[in-house]
Amino acid sequence: NASLNDNEGDTFPSNEAIQSYTKSLTYEKLRAMHYLQACLAETLRFYPPVPVDSKMAAGHDKLPDGTTVRKGDNVIYIPYAMGRMEWIWGEDV
């Protein structure tokens, strides 16, 4: 079993330890890393790769809040601000 803790007492693992550990990773092992998934999701919530985005409606639709969108309308949303809304995420956001 590859481990990044092979170099006891060292502050950082050696390049060889990192390479060995990286080679031992499989899709199944990555899927089992639930804390990694949660950490990445929180990071993307606070720092989205696209802070502002817009879409053009391909057809008539209705948004979850009841707003009607007609074909050709532009809808702009701001993931950066949405990731910080207390009413969505709670007071400890």
PyMOL Python script that loads the backbone (N, CA, C, O; Angstrom):
from pymol import cmd

cmd.read_pdbstr("""\
ATOM      1  N   ASN A   1       0.835  -1.194   0.000  1.00  0.00           N
ATOM      2  CA  ASN A   1       0.000   0.000   0.000  1.00  0.00           C
ATOM      3  C   ASN A   1       0.873   1.249   0.000  1.00  0.00           C
ATOM      4  O   ASN A   1       1.728   1.432   0.867  1.00  0.00           O
ATOM      5  N   ALA A   2       0.642   2.084  -0.974  1.00  0.00           N
ATOM      6  CA  ALA A   2       1.392   3.337  -1.028  1.00  0.00           C
ATOM      7  C   ALA A   2       0.804   4.319  -0.032  1.00  0.00           C
ATOM      8  O   ALA A   2      -0.413   4.392   0.140  1.00  0.00           O
ATOM      9  N   SER A   3       1.666   5.065   0.615  1.00  0.00           N
ATOM     10  CA  SER A   3       1.234   6.039   1.604  1.00  0.00           C
ATOM     11  C   SER A   3       2.107   7.275   1.509  1.00  0.00           C
ATOM     12  O   SER A   3       3.299   7.183   1.216  1.00  0.00           O
ATOM     13  N   LEU A   4       1.515   8.427   1.757  1.00  0.00           N
ATOM     14  CA  LEU A   4       2.286   9.658   1.771  1.00  0.00           C
ATOM     15  C   LEU A   4       2.998   9.846   3.097  1.00  0.00           C
ATOM     16  O   LEU A   4       3.782  10.783   3.239  1.00  0.00           O
ATOM     17  N   ASN A   5       2.749   8.985   4.067  1.00  0.00           N
ATOM     18  CA  ASN A   5       3.377   9.092   5.385  1.00  0.00           C
ATOM     19  C   ASN A   5       4.609   8.203   5.519  1.00  0.00           C
ATOM     20  O   ASN A   5       5.048   7.932   6.637  1.00  0.00           O
ATOM     21  N   ASP A   6       5.174   7.746   4.408  1.00  0.00           N
ATOM     22  CA  ASP A   6       6.335   6.861   4.454  1.00  0.00           C
ATOM     23  C   ASP A   6       7.576   7.548   5.016  1.00  0.00           C
ATOM     24  O   ASP A   6       8.473   6.877   5.525  1.00  0.00           O
ATOM     25  N   ASN A   7       7.638   8.859   4.930  1.00  0.00           N
ATOM     26  CA  ASN A   7       8.805   9.608   5.391  1.00  0.00           C
ATOM     27  C   ASN A   7       8.523  10.212   6.754  1.00  0.00           C
ATOM     28  O   ASN A   7       8.325  11.422   6.863  1.00  0.00           O
ATOM     29  N   GLU A   8       8.500   9.406   7.773  1.00  0.00           N
ATOM     30  CA  GLU A   8       8.186   9.913   9.110  1.00  0.00           C
ATOM     31  C   GLU A   8       9.198  10.966   9.530  1.00  0.00           C
ATOM     32  O   GLU A   8      10.402  10.796   9.335  1.00  0.00           O
ATOM     33  N   GLY A   9       8.708  12.045  10.103  1.00  0.00           N
ATOM     34  CA  GLY A   9       9.563  13.117  10.574  1.00  0.00           C
ATOM     35  C   GLY A   9       9.776  14.212   9.543  1.00  0.00           C
ATOM     36  O   GLY A   9      10.107  15.342   9.902  1.00  0.00           O
ATOM     37  N   ASP A  10       9.592  13.896   8.264  1.00  0.00           N
ATOM     38  CA  ASP A  10       9.736  14.912   7.225  1.00  0.00           C
ATOM     39  C   ASP A  10       8.475  15.760   7.162  1.00  0.00           C
ATOM     40  O   ASP A  10       7.372  15.276   7.413  1.00  0.00           O
ATOM     41  N   THR A  11       8.653  17.030   6.824  1.00  0.00           N
ATOM     42  CA  THR A  11       7.511  17.923   6.703  1.00  0.00           C
ATOM     43  C   THR A  11       6.700  17.592   5.459  1.00  0.00           C
ATOM     44  O   THR A  11       5.470  17.566   5.500  1.00  0.00           O
ATOM     45  N   PHE A  12       7.390  17.339   4.355  1.00  0.00           N
ATOM     46  CA  PHE A  12       6.719  17.037   3.094  1.00  0.00           C
ATOM     47  C   PHE A  12       7.152  15.669   2.611  1.00  0.00           C
ATOM     48  O   PHE A  12       8.297  15.265   2.815  1.00  0.00           O
ATOM     49  N   PRO A  13       6.230  14.946   1.965  1.00  0.00           N
ATOM     50  CA  PRO A  13       6.627  13.647   1.416  1.00  0.00           C
ATOM     51  C   PRO A  13       7.582  13.845   0.237  1.00  0.00           C
ATOM     52  O   PRO A  13       7.562  14.881  -0.427  1.00  0.00           O
ATOM     53  N   SER A  14       8.404  12.850  -0.007  1.00  0.00           N
ATOM     54  CA  SER A  14       9.348  12.925  -1.121  1.00  0.00           C
ATOM     55  C   SER A  14       8.596  12.808  -2.448  1.00  0.00           C
ATOM     56  O   SER A  14       7.446  12.371  -2.490  1.00  0.00           O
ATOM     57  N   ASN A  15       9.262  13.202  -3.514  1.00  0.00           N
ATOM     58  CA  ASN A  15       8.669  13.065  -4.842  1.00  0.00           C
ATOM     59  C   ASN A  15       8.355  11.609  -5.149  1.00  0.00           C
ATOM     60  O   ASN A  15       7.339  11.302  -5.773  1.00  0.00           O
ATOM     61  N   GLU A  16       9.229  10.718  -4.708  1.00  0.00           N
ATOM     62  CA  GLU A  16       9.005   9.290  -4.954  1.00  0.00           C
ATOM     63  C   GLU A  16       7.746   8.807  -4.239  1.00  0.00           C
ATOM     64  O   GLU A  16       6.973   8.027  -4.794  1.00  0.00           O
ATOM     65  N   ALA A  17       7.544   9.271  -3.008  1.00  0.00           N
ATOM     66  CA  ALA A  17       6.348   8.872  -2.258  1.00  0.00           C
ATOM     67  C   ALA A  17       5.095   9.401  -2.935  1.00  0.00           C
ATOM     68  O   ALA A  17       4.088   8.698  -3.011  1.00  0.00           O
ATOM     69  N   ILE A  18       5.146  10.636  -3.429  1.00  0.00           N
ATOM     70  CA  ILE A  18       3.991  11.223  -4.117  1.00  0.00           C
ATOM     71  C   ILE A  18       3.704  10.456  -5.404  1.00  0.00           C
ATOM     72  O   ILE A  18       2.550  10.135  -5.690  1.00  0.00           O
ATOM     73  N   GLN A  19       4.733  10.165  -6.172  1.00  0.00           N
ATOM     74  CA  GLN A  19       4.543   9.431  -7.424  1.00  0.00           C
ATOM     75  C   GLN A  19       4.001   8.026  -7.172  1.00  0.00           C
ATOM     76  O   GLN A  19       3.130   7.554  -7.902  1.00  0.00           O
ATOM     77  N   SER A  20       4.509   7.367  -6.153  1.00  0.00           N
ATOM     78  CA  SER A  20       4.037   6.027  -5.813  1.00  0.00           C
ATOM     79  C   SER A  20       2.567   6.056  -5.415  1.00  0.00           C
ATOM     80  O   SER A  20       1.775   5.222  -5.855  1.00  0.00           O
ATOM     81  N   TYR A  21       2.215   7.027  -4.575  1.00  0.00           N
ATOM     82  CA  TYR A  21       0.827   7.148  -4.132  1.00  0.00           C
ATOM     83  C   TYR A  21      -0.089   7.482  -5.309  1.00  0.00           C
ATOM     84  O   TYR A  21      -1.176   6.915  -5.427  1.00  0.00           O
ATOM     85  N   THR A  22       0.340   8.393  -6.175  1.00  0.00           N
ATOM     86  CA  THR A  22      -0.462   8.788  -7.330  1.00  0.00           C
ATOM     87  C   THR A  22      -0.724   7.595  -8.242  1.00  0.00           C
ATOM     88  O   THR A  22      -1.840   7.420  -8.732  1.00  0.00           O
ATOM     89  N   LYS A  23       0.293   6.780  -8.470  1.00  0.00           N
ATOM     90  CA  LYS A  23       0.131   5.604  -9.333  1.00  0.00           C
ATOM     91  C   LYS A  23      -0.818   4.580  -8.728  1.00  0.00           C
ATOM     92  O   LYS A  23      -1.431   3.798  -9.456  1.00  0.00           O
ATOM     93  N   SER A  24      -0.946   4.575  -7.396  1.00  0.00           N
ATOM     94  CA  SER A  24      -1.812   3.584  -6.743  1.00  0.00           C
ATOM     95  C   SER A  24      -3.288   4.003  -6.762  1.00  0.00           C
ATOM     96  O   SER A  24      -4.162   3.195  -6.451  1.00  0.00           O
ATOM     97  N   LEU A  25      -3.569   5.259  -7.125  1.00  0.00           N
ATOM     98  CA  LEU A  25      -4.957   5.725  -7.127  1.00  0.00           C
ATOM     99  C   LEU A  25      -5.738   5.101  -8.276  1.00  0.00           C
ATOM    100  O   LEU A  25      -5.239   4.976  -9.394  1.00  0.00           O
ATOM    101  N   THR A  26      -6.958   4.719  -7.979  1.00  0.00           N
ATOM    102  CA  THR A  26      -7.865   4.196  -8.991  1.00  0.00           C
ATOM    103  C   THR A  26      -9.149   5.009  -8.951  1.00  0.00           C
ATOM    104  O   THR A  26      -9.375   5.786  -8.023  1.00  0.00           O
ATOM    105  N   TYR A  27      -9.975   4.827  -9.949  1.00  0.00           N
ATOM    106  CA  TYR A  27     -11.265   5.512  -9.990  1.00  0.00           C
ATOM    107  C   TYR A  27     -12.074   5.181  -8.738  1.00  0.00           C
ATOM    108  O   TYR A  27     -12.689   6.070  -8.148  1.00  0.00           O
ATOM    109  N   GLU A  28     -12.079   3.934  -8.336  1.00  0.00           N
ATOM    110  CA  GLU A  28     -12.840   3.510  -7.161  1.00  0.00           C
ATOM    111  C   GLU A  28     -12.320   4.177  -5.888  1.00  0.00           C
ATOM    112  O   GLU A  28     -13.108   4.602  -5.043  1.00  0.00           O
ATOM    113  N   LYS A  29     -10.991   4.269  -5.751  1.00  0.00           N
ATOM    114  CA  LYS A  29     -10.418   4.920  -4.570  1.00  0.00           C
ATOM    115  C   LYS A  29     -10.789   6.406  -4.526  1.00  0.00           C
ATOM    116  O   LYS A  29     -11.116   6.934  -3.464  1.00  0.00           O
ATOM    117  N   LEU A  30     -10.737   7.077  -5.683  1.00  0.00           N
ATOM    118  CA  LEU A  30     -11.109   8.487  -5.729  1.00  0.00           C
ATOM    119  C   LEU A  30     -12.583   8.685  -5.386  1.00  0.00           C
ATOM    120  O   LEU A  30     -12.932   9.630  -4.679  1.00  0.00           O
ATOM    121  N   ARG A  31     -13.448   7.803  -5.880  1.00  0.00           N
ATOM    122  CA  ARG A  31     -14.883   7.909  -5.574  1.00  0.00           C
ATOM    123  C   ARG A  31     -15.158   7.717  -4.090  1.00  0.00           C
ATOM    124  O   ARG A  31     -16.140   8.243  -3.566  1.00  0.00           O
ATOM    125  N   ALA A  32     -14.303   6.970  -3.416  1.00  0.00           N
ATOM    126  CA  ALA A  32     -14.494   6.709  -1.978  1.00  0.00           C
ATOM    127  C   ALA A  32     -13.993   7.865  -1.112  1.00  0.00           C
ATOM    128  O   ALA A  32     -14.208   7.854   0.100  1.00  0.00           O
ATOM    129  N   MET A  33     -13.344   8.844  -1.693  1.00  0.00           N
ATOM    130  CA  MET A  33     -12.803   9.985  -0.929  1.00  0.00           C
ATOM    131  C   MET A  33     -13.891  11.050  -0.759  1.00  0.00           C
ATOM    132  O   MET A  33     -13.879  12.075  -1.441  1.00  0.00           O
ATOM    133  N   HIS A  34     -14.822  10.799   0.148  1.00  0.00           N
ATOM    134  CA  HIS A  34     -15.978  11.682   0.323  1.00  0.00           C
ATOM    135  C   HIS A  34     -15.588  13.060   0.849  1.00  0.00           C
ATOM    136  O   HIS A  34     -16.187  14.063   0.460  1.00  0.00           O
ATOM    137  N   TYR A  35     -14.605  13.116   1.716  1.00  0.00           N
ATOM    138  CA  TYR A  35     -14.176  14.419   2.230  1.00  0.00           C
ATOM    139  C   TYR A  35     -13.522  15.247   1.133  1.00  0.00           C
ATOM    140  O   TYR A  35     -13.672  16.469   1.108  1.00  0.00           O
ATOM    141  N   LEU A  36     -12.803  14.601   0.231  1.00  0.00           N
ATOM    142  CA  LEU A  36     -12.208  15.308  -0.905  1.00  0.00           C
ATOM    143  C   LEU A  36     -13.305  15.895  -1.775  1.00  0.00           C
ATOM    144  O   LEU A  36     -13.221  17.052  -2.187  1.00  0.00           O
ATOM    145  N   GLN A  37     -14.333  15.108  -2.057  1.00  0.00           N
ATOM    146  CA  GLN A  37     -15.456  15.583  -2.867  1.00  0.00           C
ATOM    147  C   GLN A  37     -16.134  16.777  -2.195  1.00  0.00           C
ATOM    148  O   GLN A  37     -16.449  17.761  -2.865  1.00  0.00           O
ATOM    149  N   ALA A  38     -16.361  16.705  -0.893  1.00  0.00           N
ATOM    150  CA  ALA A  38     -17.002  17.805  -0.170  1.00  0.00           C
ATOM    151  C   ALA A  38     -16.132  19.058  -0.191  1.00  0.00           C
ATOM    152  O   ALA A  38     -16.636  20.169  -0.358  1.00  0.00           O
ATOM    153  N   CYS A  39     -14.835  18.877  -0.023  1.00  0.00           N
ATOM    154  CA  CYS A  39     -13.903  20.005  -0.025  1.00  0.00           C
ATOM    155  C   CYS A  39     -13.877  20.687  -1.394  1.00  0.00           C
ATOM    156  O   CYS A  39     -13.892  21.915  -1.479  1.00  0.00           O
ATOM    157  N   LEU A  40     -13.840  19.897  -2.449  1.00  0.00           N
ATOM    158  CA  LEU A  40     -13.841  20.465  -3.797  1.00  0.00           C
ATOM    159  C   LEU A  40     -15.151  21.184  -4.097  1.00  0.00           C
ATOM    160  O   LEU A  40     -15.146  22.257  -4.702  1.00  0.00           O
ATOM    161  N   ALA A  41     -16.283  20.596  -3.674  1.00  0.00           N
ATOM    162  CA  ALA A  41     -17.582  21.236  -3.903  1.00  0.00           C
ATOM    163  C   ALA A  41     -17.673  22.570  -3.164  1.00  0.00           C
ATOM    164  O   ALA A  41     -18.169  23.550  -3.722  1.00  0.00           O
ATOM    165  N   GLU A  42     -17.205  22.619  -1.924  1.00  0.00           N
ATOM    166  CA  GLU A  42     -17.221  23.875  -1.163  1.00  0.00           C
ATOM    167  C   GLU A  42     -16.305  24.916  -1.793  1.00  0.00           C
ATOM    168  O   GLU A  42     -16.649  26.097  -1.854  1.00  0.00           O
ATOM    169  N   THR A  43     -15.149  24.485  -2.258  1.00  0.00           N
ATOM    170  CA  THR A  43     -14.222  25.410  -2.906  1.00  0.00           C
ATOM    171  C   THR A  43     -14.850  25.992  -4.165  1.00  0.00           C
ATOM    172  O   THR A  43     -14.748  27.194  -4.407  1.00  0.00           O
ATOM    173  N   LEU A  44     -15.500  25.149  -4.972  1.00  0.00           N
ATOM    174  CA  LEU A  44     -16.145  25.634  -6.189  1.00  0.00           C
ATOM    175  C   LEU A  44     -17.361  26.501  -5.883  1.00  0.00           C
ATOM    176  O   LEU A  44     -17.699  27.386  -6.669  1.00  0.00           O
ATOM    177  N   ARG A  45     -18.024  26.259  -4.752  1.00  0.00           N
ATOM    178  CA  ARG A  45     -19.145  27.105  -4.359  1.00  0.00           C
ATOM    179  C   ARG A  45     -18.654  28.512  -4.024  1.00  0.00           C
ATOM    180  O   ARG A  45     -19.270  29.497  -4.429  1.00  0.00           O
ATOM    181  N   PHE A  46     -17.555  28.607  -3.290  1.00  0.00           N
ATOM    182  CA  PHE A  46     -17.023  29.918  -2.909  1.00  0.00           C
ATOM    183  C   PHE A  46     -16.248  30.593  -4.037  1.00  0.00           C
ATOM    184  O   PHE A  46     -16.252  31.819  -4.141  1.00  0.00           O
ATOM    185  N   TYR A  47     -15.597  29.821  -4.863  1.00  0.00           N
ATOM    186  CA  TYR A  47     -14.775  30.371  -5.944  1.00  0.00           C
ATOM    187  C   TYR A  47     -15.119  29.683  -7.254  1.00  0.00           C
ATOM    188  O   TYR A  47     -14.318  28.900  -7.765  1.00  0.00           O
ATOM    189  N   PRO A  48     -16.309  29.962  -7.814  1.00  0.00           N
ATOM    190  CA  PRO A  48     -16.724  29.290  -9.044  1.00  0.00           C
ATOM    191  C   PRO A  48     -15.809  29.677 -10.212  1.00  0.00           C
ATOM    192  O   PRO A  48     -15.316  30.804 -10.269  1.00  0.00           O
ATOM    193  N   PRO A  49     -15.586  28.746 -11.137  1.00  0.00           N
ATOM    194  CA  PRO A  49     -14.721  29.050 -12.273  1.00  0.00           C
ATOM    195  C   PRO A  49     -15.292  30.139 -13.166  1.00  0.00           C
ATOM    196  O   PRO A  49     -14.540  30.835 -13.849  1.00  0.00           O
ATOM    197  N   VAL A  50     -16.602  30.293 -13.171  1.00  0.00           N
ATOM    198  CA  VAL A  50     -17.271  31.346 -13.932  1.00  0.00           C
ATOM    199  C   VAL A  50     -18.111  32.148 -12.945  1.00  0.00           C
ATOM    200  O   VAL A  50     -19.198  31.709 -12.569  1.00  0.00           O
ATOM    201  N   PRO A  51     -17.625  33.329 -12.511  1.00  0.00           N
ATOM    202  CA  PRO A  51     -18.341  34.093 -11.483  1.00  0.00           C
ATOM    203  C   PRO A  51     -19.669  34.678 -11.945  1.00  0.00           C
ATOM    204  O   PRO A  51     -20.568  34.877 -11.128  1.00  0.00           O
ATOM    205  N   VAL A  52     -19.812  34.960 -13.249  1.00  0.00           N
ATOM    206  CA  VAL A  52     -21.057  35.485 -13.816  1.00  0.00           C
ATOM    207  C   VAL A  52     -21.301  34.736 -15.120  1.00  0.00           C
ATOM    208  O   VAL A  52     -20.375  34.536 -15.906  1.00  0.00           O
ATOM    209  N   ASP A  53     -22.547  34.322 -15.351  1.00  0.00           N
ATOM    210  CA  ASP A  53     -22.860  33.580 -16.572  1.00  0.00           C
ATOM    211  C   ASP A  53     -24.238  33.983 -17.073  1.00  0.00           C
ATOM    212  O   ASP A  53     -25.065  34.477 -16.307  1.00  0.00           O
ATOM    213  N   SER A  54     -24.478  33.772 -18.345  1.00  0.00           N
ATOM    214  CA  SER A  54     -25.799  34.043 -18.910  1.00  0.00           C
ATOM    215  C   SER A  54     -26.150  32.947 -19.899  1.00  0.00           C
ATOM    216  O   SER A  54     -25.282  32.295 -20.477  1.00  0.00           O
ATOM    217  N   LYS A  55     -27.436  32.769 -20.072  1.00  0.00           N
ATOM    218  CA  LYS A  55     -27.954  31.780 -21.020  1.00  0.00           C
ATOM    219  C   LYS A  55     -29.092  32.424 -21.796  1.00  0.00           C
ATOM    220  O   LYS A  55     -29.767  33.324 -21.297  1.00  0.00           O
ATOM    221  N   MET A  56     -29.300  31.951 -23.031  1.00  0.00           N
ATOM    222  CA  MET A  56     -30.437  32.399 -23.821  1.00  0.00           C
ATOM    223  C   MET A  56     -31.433  31.251 -23.894  1.00  0.00           C
ATOM    224  O   MET A  56     -31.069  30.121 -24.220  1.00  0.00           O
ATOM    225  N   ALA A  57     -32.689  31.550 -23.590  1.00  0.00           N
ATOM    226  CA  ALA A  57     -33.721  30.516 -23.571  1.00  0.00           C
ATOM    227  C   ALA A  57     -33.978  29.993 -24.983  1.00  0.00           C
ATOM    228  O   ALA A  57     -34.235  30.765 -25.907  1.00  0.00           O
ATOM    229  N   ALA A  58     -33.904  28.678 -25.133  1.00  0.00           N
ATOM    230  CA  ALA A  58     -34.172  28.045 -26.431  1.00  0.00           C
ATOM    231  C   ALA A  58     -35.668  27.915 -26.680  1.00  0.00           C
ATOM    232  O   ALA A  58     -36.105  27.727 -27.815  1.00  0.00           O
ATOM    233  N   GLY A  59     -36.444  28.018 -25.613  1.00  0.00           N
ATOM    234  CA  GLY A  59     -37.901  27.927 -25.727  1.00  0.00           C
ATOM    235  C   GLY A  59     -38.541  28.542 -24.508  1.00  0.00           C
ATOM    236  O   GLY A  59     -37.859  28.898 -23.547  1.00  0.00           O
ATOM    237  N   HIS A  60     -39.869  28.667 -24.549  1.00  0.00           N
ATOM    238  CA  HIS A  60     -40.586  29.216 -23.399  1.00  0.00           C
ATOM    239  C   HIS A  60     -40.384  28.283 -22.206  1.00  0.00           C
ATOM    240  O   HIS A  60     -40.357  27.061 -22.353  1.00  0.00           O
ATOM    241  N   ASP A  61     -40.244  28.882 -21.025  1.00  0.00           N
ATOM    242  CA  ASP A  61     -40.017  28.081 -19.821  1.00  0.00           C
ATOM    243  C   ASP A  61     -40.447  28.888 -18.608  1.00  0.00           C
ATOM    244  O   ASP A  61     -40.790  30.065 -18.718  1.00  0.00           O
ATOM    245  N   LYS A  62     -40.425  28.243 -17.453  1.00  0.00           N
ATOM    246  CA  LYS A  62     -40.736  28.907 -16.195  1.00  0.00           C
ATOM    247  C   LYS A  62     -39.661  28.535 -15.192  1.00  0.00           C
ATOM    248  O   LYS A  62     -39.363  27.354 -15.015  1.00  0.00           O
ATOM    249  N   LEU A  63     -39.065  29.539 -14.524  1.00  0.00           N
ATOM    250  CA  LEU A  63     -38.035  29.300 -13.526  1.00  0.00           C
ATOM    251  C   LEU A  63     -38.664  28.772 -12.236  1.00  0.00           C
ATOM    252  O   LEU A  63     -39.866  28.934 -12.029  1.00  0.00           O
ATOM    253  N   PRO A  64     -37.871  28.144 -11.369  1.00  0.00           N
ATOM    254  CA  PRO A  64     -38.413  27.582 -10.123  1.00  0.00           C
ATOM    255  C   PRO A  64     -39.175  28.589  -9.262  1.00  0.00           C
ATOM    256  O   PRO A  64     -40.079  28.201  -8.521  1.00  0.00           O
ATOM    257  N   ASP A  65     -38.824  29.884  -9.347  1.00  0.00           N
ATOM    258  CA  ASP A  65     -39.539  30.878  -8.542  1.00  0.00           C
ATOM    259  C   ASP A  65     -40.815  31.372  -9.218  1.00  0.00           C
ATOM    260  O   ASP A  65     -41.502  32.242  -8.681  1.00  0.00           O
ATOM    261  N   GLY A  66     -41.142  30.823 -10.402  1.00  0.00           N
ATOM    262  CA  GLY A  66     -42.365  31.199 -11.107  1.00  0.00           C
ATOM    263  C   GLY A  66     -42.167  32.226 -12.203  1.00  0.00           C
ATOM    264  O   GLY A  66     -43.118  32.544 -12.916  1.00  0.00           O
ATOM    265  N   THR A  67     -40.976  32.751 -12.361  1.00  0.00           N
ATOM    266  CA  THR A  67     -40.687  33.733 -13.403  1.00  0.00           C
ATOM    267  C   THR A  67     -40.824  33.084 -14.777  1.00  0.00           C
ATOM    268  O   THR A  67     -40.259  32.019 -15.029  1.00  0.00           O
ATOM    269  N   THR A  68     -41.574  33.730 -15.655  1.00  0.00           N
ATOM    270  CA  THR A  68     -41.744  33.232 -17.017  1.00  0.00           C
ATOM    271  C   THR A  68     -40.584  33.700 -17.884  1.00  0.00           C
ATOM    272  O   THR A  68     -40.197  34.868 -17.841  1.00  0.00           O
ATOM    273  N   VAL A  69     -40.038  32.787 -18.665  1.00  0.00           N
ATOM    274  CA  VAL A  69     -38.956  33.097 -19.597  1.00  0.00           C
ATOM    275  C   VAL A  69     -39.446  32.745 -20.991  1.00  0.00           C
ATOM    276  O   VAL A  69     -39.887  31.624 -21.245  1.00  0.00           O
ATOM    277  N   ARG A  70     -39.362  33.715 -21.890  1.00  0.00           N
ATOM    278  CA  ARG A  70     -39.792  33.480 -23.270  1.00  0.00           C
ATOM    279  C   ARG A  70     -38.590  33.079 -24.121  1.00  0.00           C
ATOM    280  O   ARG A  70     -37.445  33.375 -23.781  1.00  0.00           O
ATOM    281  N   LYS A  71     -38.868  32.412 -25.214  1.00  0.00           N
ATOM    282  CA  LYS A  71     -37.822  32.023 -26.154  1.00  0.00           C
ATOM    283  C   LYS A  71     -37.043  33.272 -26.564  1.00  0.00           C
ATOM    284  O   LYS A  71     -37.633  34.287 -26.934  1.00  0.00           O
ATOM    285  N   GLY A  72     -35.694  33.186 -26.491  1.00  0.00           N
ATOM    286  CA  GLY A  72     -34.837  34.302 -26.865  1.00  0.00           C
ATOM    287  C   GLY A  72     -34.452  35.212 -25.707  1.00  0.00           C
ATOM    288  O   GLY A  72     -33.548  36.036 -25.846  1.00  0.00           O
ATOM    289  N   ASP A  73     -35.128  35.076 -24.558  1.00  0.00           N
ATOM    290  CA  ASP A  73     -34.771  35.893 -23.390  1.00  0.00           C
ATOM    291  C   ASP A  73     -33.395  35.490 -22.862  1.00  0.00           C
ATOM    292  O   ASP A  73     -33.024  34.316 -22.889  1.00  0.00           O
ATOM    293  N   ASN A  74     -32.651  36.479 -22.384  1.00  0.00           N
ATOM    294  CA  ASN A  74     -31.380  36.207 -21.718  1.00  0.00           C
ATOM    295  C   ASN A  74     -31.616  36.101 -20.218  1.00  0.00           C
ATOM    296  O   ASN A  74     -32.320  36.922 -19.631  1.00  0.00           O
ATOM    297  N   VAL A  75     -31.027  35.093 -19.611  1.00  0.00           N
ATOM    298  CA  VAL A  75     -31.097  34.919 -18.165  1.00  0.00           C
ATOM    299  C   VAL A  75     -29.665  34.998 -17.652  1.00  0.00           C
ATOM    300  O   VAL A  75     -28.808  34.217 -18.064  1.00  0.00           O
ATOM    301  N   ILE A  76     -29.412  35.937 -16.757  1.00  0.00           N
ATOM    302  CA  ILE A  76     -28.083  36.117 -16.178  1.00  0.00           C
ATOM    303  C   ILE A  76     -28.123  35.654 -14.730  1.00  0.00           C
ATOM    304  O   ILE A  76     -29.042  35.992 -13.985  1.00  0.00           O
ATOM    305  N   TYR A  77     -27.125  34.884 -14.342  1.00  0.00           N
ATOM    306  CA  TYR A  77     -27.019  34.462 -12.948  1.00  0.00           C
ATOM    307  C   TYR A  77     -25.578  34.633 -12.490  1.00  0.00           C
ATOM    308  O   TYR A  77     -24.652  34.640 -13.300  1.00  0.00           O
ATOM    309  N   ILE A  78     -25.403  34.770 -11.178  1.00  0.00           N
ATOM    310  CA  ILE A  78     -24.091  35.071 -10.614  1.00  0.00           C
ATOM    311  C   ILE A  78     -23.733  34.001  -9.578  1.00  0.00           C
ATOM    312  O   ILE A  78     -24.042  34.152  -8.396  1.00  0.00           O
ATOM    313  N   PRO A  79     -23.076  32.915 -10.025  1.00  0.00           N
ATOM    314  CA  PRO A  79     -22.708  31.850  -9.090  1.00  0.00           C
ATOM    315  C   PRO A  79     -21.859  32.340  -7.922  1.00  0.00           C
ATOM    316  O   PRO A  79     -21.976  31.803  -6.820  1.00  0.00           O
ATOM    317  N   TYR A  80     -21.014  33.338  -8.130  1.00  0.00           N
ATOM    318  CA  TYR A  80     -20.170  33.862  -7.054  1.00  0.00           C
ATOM    319  C   TYR A  80     -21.034  34.385  -5.909  1.00  0.00           C
ATOM    320  O   TYR A  80     -20.772  34.083  -4.744  1.00  0.00           O
ATOM    321  N   ALA A  81     -22.063  35.170  -6.236  1.00  0.00           N
ATOM    322  CA  ALA A  81     -22.953  35.711  -5.207  1.00  0.00           C
ATOM    323  C   ALA A  81     -23.879  34.630  -4.649  1.00  0.00           C
ATOM    324  O   ALA A  81     -24.151  34.602  -3.449  1.00  0.00           O
ATOM    325  N   MET A  82     -24.359  33.745  -5.518  1.00  0.00           N
ATOM    326  CA  MET A  82     -25.270  32.694  -5.078  1.00  0.00           C
ATOM    327  C   MET A  82     -24.604  31.760  -4.062  1.00  0.00           C
ATOM    328  O   MET A  82     -25.277  31.238  -3.173  1.00  0.00           O
ATOM    329  N   GLY A  83     -23.293  31.547  -4.187  1.00  0.00           N
ATOM    330  CA  GLY A  83     -22.567  30.682  -3.267  1.00  0.00           C
ATOM    331  C   GLY A  83     -22.386  31.286  -1.885  1.00  0.00           C
ATOM    332  O   GLY A  83     -21.897  30.623  -0.970  1.00  0.00           O
ATOM    333  N   ARG A  84     -22.783  32.557  -1.731  1.00  0.00           N
ATOM    334  CA  ARG A  84     -22.634  33.262  -0.453  1.00  0.00           C
ATOM    335  C   ARG A  84     -23.966  33.711   0.145  1.00  0.00           C
ATOM    336  O   ARG A  84     -23.982  34.444   1.133  1.00  0.00           O
ATOM    337  N   MET A  85     -25.069  33.283  -0.436  1.00  0.00           N
ATOM    338  CA  MET A  85     -26.392  33.712   0.041  1.00  0.00           C
ATOM    339  C   MET A  85     -26.784  32.941   1.293  1.00  0.00           C
ATOM    340  O   MET A  85     -26.915  31.718   1.269  1.00  0.00           O
ATOM    341  N   GLU A  86     -26.971  33.682   2.400  1.00  0.00           N
ATOM    342  CA  GLU A  86     -27.340  33.051   3.677  1.00  0.00           C
ATOM    343  C   GLU A  86     -28.661  32.317   3.592  1.00  0.00           C
ATOM    344  O   GLU A  86     -28.810  31.249   4.187  1.00  0.00           O
ATOM    345  N   TRP A  87     -29.619  32.859   2.870  1.00  0.00           N
ATOM    346  CA  TRP A  87     -30.939  32.225   2.811  1.00  0.00           C
ATOM    347  C   TRP A  87     -30.915  30.901   2.064  1.00  0.00           C
ATOM    348  O   TRP A  87     -31.859  30.118   2.169  1.00  0.00           O
ATOM    349  N   ILE A  88     -29.850  30.634   1.310  1.00  0.00           N
ATOM    350  CA  ILE A  88     -29.695  29.348   0.646  1.00  0.00           C
ATOM    351  C   ILE A  88     -28.841  28.404   1.496  1.00  0.00           C
ATOM    352  O   ILE A  88     -29.198  27.241   1.683  1.00  0.00           O
ATOM    353  N   TRP A  89     -27.712  28.909   2.011  1.00  0.00           N
ATOM    354  CA  TRP A  89     -26.694  28.061   2.637  1.00  0.00           C
ATOM    355  C   TRP A  89     -26.700  28.113   4.160  1.00  0.00           C
ATOM    356  O   TRP A  89     -26.040  27.294   4.799  1.00  0.00           O
ATOM    357  N   GLY A  90     -27.424  29.048   4.755  1.00  0.00           N
ATOM    358  CA  GLY A  90     -27.464  29.151   6.205  1.00  0.00           C
ATOM    359  C   GLY A  90     -26.593  30.280   6.717  1.00  0.00           C
ATOM    360  O   GLY A  90     -25.861  30.910   5.954  1.00  0.00           O
ATOM    361  N   GLU A  91     -26.677  30.529   8.012  1.00  0.00           N
ATOM    362  CA  GLU A  91     -25.992  31.664   8.625  1.00  0.00           C
ATOM    363  C   GLU A  91     -24.466  31.510   8.658  1.00  0.00           C
ATOM    364  O   GLU A  91     -23.749  32.508   8.712  1.00  0.00           O
ATOM    365  N   ASP A  92     -23.975  30.294   8.627  1.00  0.00           N
ATOM    366  CA  ASP A  92     -22.527  30.098   8.742  1.00  0.00           C
ATOM    367  C   ASP A  92     -21.809  30.108   7.397  1.00  0.00           C
ATOM    368  O   ASP A  92     -20.677  29.637   7.283  1.00  0.00           O
ATOM    369  N   VAL A  93     -22.472  30.646   6.389  1.00  0.00           N
ATOM    370  CA  VAL A  93     -21.866  30.700   5.054  1.00  0.00           C
ATOM    371  C   VAL A  93     -20.694  31.560   5.041  1.00  0.00           C
ATOM    372  O   VAL A  93     -20.059  31.723   3.999  1.00  0.00           O
TER     373      VAL A  93
END
""", "prot")
cmd.dss("prot")
cmd.show_as("cartoon", "prot")
cmd.util.cbc("prot")
cmd.orient("prot")
